[in-house]
């Protein structure tokens, strides 16, 4: 991901989060989630070594993946009109292979929103605990087998 990609990535994340994730949160949790994942924080994540890749179509970013510490799938978002086309799987494959090449033995974690559990299961993740509530932010801990 280039520096120029950060703004459109943050905009895509915010739009998809509002539509698919944060509607379950109270207003305070929604604001906190969006602030934690805004352009400034994504820029900070990149600066701290998170690995990001983007998928583009005709010059438009249609998806992205971000991995923290070579083992935690932190972000995986795909634009609505590109979902169910294999974009998430291709992004995850690139990120996963890069992490394995850098020394990860193939074990990964993710904190899935409620709406994305089935998508992560299709990518090989299984629930590793019950749904968590972190001060109003709901997520499902998952890991690869």
Residue, then its C-alpha position, 0 to 999 in steps of 0.5 A: x500500500x502506498x501513502x496515496x492509498x491510505x486516504x481511500x482505504x480509510x474512506x472504504x473502511x469507514x463506509x463499510x464499517x458503518x453499513x456492516x459492523x457498527x450498526x450493532x454498537x451504541x453511539x460511543x462505541x461506533x465513534x471509538x471504532x471509527x476513530x481507531x480506524x481512521x486515516x491518521x491511525x491507518x497511517x500510524x499502523x503502517x508506520x509501526x510495521x503493519x503490512x498492507x496490500x490493496x486490490x484495485x480495479x480501474x484505478x479504484x481501491x476495491x479492497x485491502x488487507x492489513x496484518x499486525x505483528x506478522x500474525x494477526x489479520x487486523x483489516x480485511x475489507x472489500x467494497x460491496x460491489x466486489x464481494x463474492x468475487x474472490x477479492x478477499x481470498x486473493x488479498x488474504x493469500x498474498x498477506x498470508x504468504x508474505x507472513x509465512x515467508x517472513x517466519x510465521x509458521x501458519x498460525x493467524x488470529x483475527x477479531x471478526x465482526x459478527x457479519x464477517x464470521x462466515x467469510x473468515x470461516x471460508x478462509x480457514x479461521x475457526x472461532x477461538x472463543x465466545x463473542x466479546x464486548x469491548x466497551x460496546x465494540x463487539x467481535x469474535x476471536x478466531x484463529x487458523x487451525 
